[in-house]
């Protein structure tokens, strides 16, 4: 009885995987314009990461210096 349950479960799970094996592969017919557009989008993302990293480092530096100043004031 347990073997029948396992076989039914296995058959049910394999029915979901059958569509994955039916794919013959994707054909990429993208031209130069598509790749130029994707490159431009990547350039925008990278250009926005630089100021974001600078802000994050500035905040971290500000928090660290605030702790050092508070420590110096308490030791005086």
TORLUM-883438 format. One record per residue: residue number from 1; residue in one letter; z, y, x of N, C-alpha, C in turn. Coordinates in nm, 2 decimals, m for minus. Layout:
<rs>
+-----+--------+--------+--------+--------+--------+--------+--------+--------+--------+--------+
| num | residu |   n.c3 |   n.c2 |   n.c1 |  ca.c3 |  ca.c2 |  ca.c1 |   c.c3 |   c.c2 |   c.c1 |
+-----+--------+--------+--------+--------+--------+--------+--------+--------+--------+--------+
| NUM |      A |      Z |      Y |      X |      Z |      Y |      X |      Z |      Y |      X |
...
+-----+--------+--------+--------+--------+--------+--------+--------+--------+--------+--------+
</rs>
This chain:
<rs>
+-----+--------+--------+--------+--------+--------+--------+--------+--------+--------+--------+
| num | residu |   n.c3 |   n.c2 |   n.c1 |  ca.c3 |  ca.c2 |  ca.c1 |   c.c3 |   c.c2 |   c.c1 |
+-----+--------+--------+--------+--------+--------+--------+--------+--------+--------+--------+
|   1 |      X |   0.00 |  m0.12 |   0.08 |   0.00 |   0.00 |   0.00 |   0.00 |   0.13 |   0.09 |
|   2 |      X |   0.08 |   0.12 |   0.20 |   0.09 |   0.24 |   0.28 |  m0.05 |   0.26 |   0.36 |
|   3 |      X |  m0.11 |   0.15 |   0.39 |  m0.24 |   0.16 |   0.46 |  m0.35 |   0.22 |   0.37 |
|   4 |      X |  m0.34 |   0.19 |   0.24 |  m0.43 |   0.25 |   0.14 |  m0.41 |   0.40 |   0.13 |
|   5 |      X |  m0.28 |   0.44 |   0.13 |  m0.24 |   0.58 |   0.12 |  m0.30 |   0.66 |   0.25 |
|   6 |      X |  m0.28 |   0.60 |   0.36 |  m0.33 |   0.66 |   0.49 |  m0.48 |   0.67 |   0.49 |
|   7 |      X |  m0.55 |   0.57 |   0.44 |  m0.69 |   0.57 |   0.43 |  m0.74 |   0.68 |   0.34 |
|   8 |      X |  m0.67 |   0.69 |   0.22 |  m0.71 |   0.79 |   0.13 |  m0.69 |   0.93 |   0.18 |
|   9 |      X |  m0.58 |   0.95 |   0.25 |  m0.55 |   1.08 |   0.31 |  m0.65 |   1.11 |   0.42 |
|  10 |      X |  m0.69 |   1.01 |   0.50 |  m0.79 |   1.04 |   0.61 |  m0.92 |   1.07 |   0.55 |
|  11 |      X |  m0.96 |   1.00 |   0.44 |  m1.09 |   1.02 |   0.38 |  m1.10 |   1.16 |   0.32 |
|  12 |      X |  m0.98 |   1.20 |   0.26 |  m0.98 |   1.34 |   0.20 |  m0.99 |   1.45 |   0.31 |
|  13 |      X |  m0.92 |   1.43 |   0.42 |  m0.92 |   1.53 |   0.52 |  m1.06 |   1.53 |   0.59 |
|  14 |      X |  m1.13 |   1.42 |   0.60 |  m1.26 |   1.42 |   0.66 |  m1.37 |   1.48 |   0.57 |
|  15 |      X |  m1.34 |   1.49 |   0.44 |  m1.44 |   1.55 |   0.35 |  m1.45 |   1.70 |   0.38 |
|  16 |      X |  m1.33 |   1.76 |   0.43 |  m1.34 |   1.90 |   0.46 |  m1.41 |   1.93 |   0.59 |
|  17 |      X |  m1.41 |   1.83 |   0.68 |  m1.47 |   1.85 |   0.81 |  m1.62 |   1.82 |   0.81 |
|  18 |      X |  m1.67 |   1.76 |   0.70 |  m1.81 |   1.72 |   0.70 |  m1.90 |   1.85 |   0.70 |
|  19 |      X |  m1.86 |   1.96 |   0.64 |  m1.94 |   2.08 |   0.64 |  m1.95 |   2.14 |   0.78 |
|  20 |      X |  m1.85 |   2.12 |   0.86 |  m1.85 |   2.17 |   1.00 |  m1.96 |   2.10 |   1.08 |
|  21 |      X |  m1.97 |   1.97 |   1.06 |  m2.07 |   1.89 |   1.14 |  m2.21 |   1.91 |   1.09 |
|  22 |      X |  m2.23 |   1.97 |   0.97 |  m2.36 |   1.99 |   0.91 |  m2.43 |   2.11 |   0.97 |
|  23 |      X |  m2.36 |   2.19 |   1.04 |  m2.42 |   2.31 |   1.09 |  m2.51 |   2.28 |   1.21 |
|  24 |      X |  m2.63 |   2.33 |   1.22 |  m2.72 |   2.30 |   1.32 |  m2.72 |   2.41 |   1.44 |
|  25 |      X |  m2.63 |   2.50 |   1.43 |  m2.62 |   2.61 |   1.53 |  m2.67 |   2.74 |   1.48 |
|  26 |      X |  m2.63 |   2.85 |   1.53 |  m2.67 |   2.98 |   1.49 |  m2.78 |   3.03 |   1.58 |
|  27 |      X |  m2.88 |   3.09 |   1.52 |  m2.99 |   3.15 |   1.60 |  m2.96 |   3.30 |   1.61 |
|  28 |      X |  m2.96 |   3.35 |   1.73 |  m2.93 |   3.49 |   1.75 |  m3.06 |   3.56 |   1.77 |
|  29 |      X |  m3.10 |   3.64 |   1.67 |  m3.23 |   3.72 |   1.69 |  m3.19 |   3.87 |   1.70 |
|  30 |      X |  m3.08 |   3.90 |   1.76 |  m3.04 |   4.04 |   1.77 |  m3.13 |   4.11 |   1.88 |
|  31 |      X |  m3.17 |   4.22 |   1.85 |  m3.25 |   4.30 |   1.94 |  m3.17 |   4.39 |   2.03 |
|  32 |      X |  m3.24 |   4.47 |   2.11 |  m3.17 |   4.57 |   2.20 |  m3.09 |   4.67 |   2.12 |
|  33 |      X |  m3.14 |   4.71 |   2.00 |  m3.07 |   4.81 |   1.92 |  m2.93 |   4.76 |   1.88 |
|  34 |      X |  m2.92 |   4.64 |   1.84 |  m2.79 |   4.58 |   1.80 |  m2.70 |   4.57 |   1.91 |
|  35 |      X |  m2.74 |   4.53 |   2.03 |  m2.65 |   4.52 |   2.14 |  m2.61 |   4.66 |   2.19 |
|  36 |      X |  m2.70 |   4.76 |   2.18 |  m2.67 |   4.90 |   2.22 |  m2.56 |   4.95 |   2.12 |
|  37 |      X |  m2.57 |   4.92 |   1.99 |  m2.47 |   4.96 |   1.90 |  m2.34 |   4.90 |   1.92 |
|  38 |      X |  m2.33 |   4.77 |   1.95 |  m2.21 |   4.70 |   1.98 |  m2.15 |   4.76 |   2.11 |
|  39 |      X |  m2.23 |   4.79 |   2.21 |  m2.18 |   4.85 |   2.33 |  m2.12 |   4.99 |   2.31 |
|  40 |      X |  m2.18 |   5.06 |   2.22 |  m2.13 |   5.20 |   2.19 |  m2.00 |   5.18 |   2.12 |
|  41 |      X |  m1.99 |   5.09 |   2.03 |  m1.86 |   5.06 |   1.96 |  m1.75 |   5.02 |   2.06 |
|  42 |      X |  m1.78 |   4.94 |   2.15 |  m1.69 |   4.90 |   2.26 |  m1.65 |   5.02 |   2.34 |
|  43 |      X |  m1.74 |   5.11 |   2.37 |  m1.71 |   5.23 |   2.45 |  m1.61 |   5.32 |   2.37 |
|  44 |      X |  m1.63 |   5.33 |   2.24 |  m1.53 |   5.41 |   2.16 |  m1.39 |   5.35 |   2.17 |
|  45 |      X |  m1.38 |   5.22 |   2.15 |  m1.25 |   5.15 |   2.16 |  m1.18 |   5.17 |   2.29 |
|  46 |      X |  m1.26 |   5.16 |   2.40 |  m1.20 |   5.17 |   2.53 |  m1.16 |   5.32 |   2.55 |
|  47 |      X |  m1.24 |   5.41 |   2.51 |  m1.21 |   5.55 |   2.52 |  m1.08 |   5.59 |   2.44 |
|  48 |      X |  m1.05 |   5.52 |   2.34 |  m0.93 |   5.55 |   2.26 |  m0.81 |   5.48 |   2.32 |
|  49 |      X |  m0.83 |   5.38 |   2.40 |  m0.72 |   5.31 |   2.46 |  m0.66 |   5.39 |   2.57 |
|  50 |      X |  m0.74 |   5.46 |   2.65 |  m0.68 |   5.54 |   2.76 |  m0.58 |   5.64 |   2.71 |
|  51 |      X |  m0.61 |   5.73 |   2.62 |  m0.50 |   5.82 |   2.58 |  m0.38 |   5.75 |   2.51 |
|  52 |      X |  m0.41 |   5.64 |   2.44 |  m0.29 |   5.57 |   2.38 |  m0.20 |   5.51 |   2.49 |
|  53 |      X |  m0.26 |   5.46 |   2.60 |  m0.17 |   5.41 |   2.71 |  m0.10 |   5.53 |   2.77 |
|  54 |      X |  m0.16 |   5.64 |   2.79 |  m0.09 |   5.76 |   2.85 |   0.03 |   5.80 |   2.76 |
|  55 |      X |   0.01 |   5.80 |   2.63 |   0.12 |   5.84 |   2.54 |   0.23 |   5.74 |   2.55 |
|  56 |      X |   0.20 |   5.61 |   2.55 |   0.30 |   5.51 |   2.56 |   0.38 |   5.52 |   2.69 |
|  57 |      X |   0.31 |   5.54 |   2.80 |   0.38 |   5.56 |   2.93 |   0.46 |   5.68 |   2.93 |
|  58 |      X |   0.42 |   5.79 |   2.86 |   0.49 |   5.91 |   2.85 |   0.62 |   5.90 |   2.77 |
|  59 |      X |   0.61 |   5.82 |   2.66 |   0.73 |   5.80 |   2.58 |   0.83 |   5.71 |   2.66 |
|  60 |      X |   0.78 |   5.61 |   2.73 |   0.87 |   5.52 |   2.81 |   0.94 |   5.60 |   2.92 |
|  61 |      X |   0.86 |   5.69 |   2.98 |   0.92 |   5.77 |   3.09 |   1.02 |   5.87 |   3.03 |
|  62 |      X |   1.00 |   5.93 |   2.91 |   1.09 |   6.02 |   2.85 |   1.22 |   5.95 |   2.81 |
|  63 |      X |   1.21 |   5.83 |   2.75 |   1.33 |   5.75 |   2.72 |   1.41 |   5.72 |   2.84 |
|  64 |      X |   1.34 |   5.68 |   2.95 |   1.42 |   5.64 |   3.07 |   1.48 |   5.76 |   3.13 |
|  65 |      X |   1.42 |   5.87 |   3.13 |   1.48 |   5.99 |   3.19 |   1.59 |   6.04 |   3.11 |
|  66 |      X |   1.58 |   6.03 |   2.98 |   1.69 |   6.07 |   2.89 |   1.82 |   5.99 |   2.91 |
|  67 |      X |   1.80 |   5.86 |   2.94 |   1.92 |   5.78 |   2.97 |   1.98 |   5.82 |   3.10 |
|  68 |      X |   1.90 |   5.85 |   3.20 |   1.95 |   5.89 |   3.33 |   2.02 |   6.02 |   3.32 |
|  69 |      X |   1.97 |   6.12 |   3.25 |   2.04 |   6.24 |   3.23 |   2.17 |   6.22 |   3.16 |
|  70 |      X |   2.18 |   6.14 |   3.06 |   2.30 |   6.12 |   2.98 |   2.40 |   6.05 |   3.07 |
|  71 |      X |   2.36 |   5.96 |   3.16 |   2.45 |   5.89 |   3.25 |   2.51 |   5.99 |   3.35 |
|  72 |      X |   2.42 |   6.08 |   3.40 |   2.47 |   6.18 |   3.50 |   2.57 |   6.28 |   3.43 |
|  73 |      X |   2.55 |   6.31 |   3.31 |   2.64 |   6.40 |   3.24 |   2.78 |   6.34 |   3.21 |
|  74 |      X |   2.78 |   6.21 |   3.19 |   2.90 |   6.14 |   3.16 |   2.98 |   6.11 |   3.28 |
|  75 |      X |   2.92 |   6.11 |   3.40 |   2.99 |   6.09 |   3.53 |   3.04 |   6.22 |   3.58 |
|  76 |      X |   3.00 |   6.33 |   3.54 |   3.05 |   6.46 |   3.59 |   3.19 |   6.49 |   3.55 |
+-----+--------+--------+--------+--------+--------+--------+--------+--------+--------+--------+
</rs>
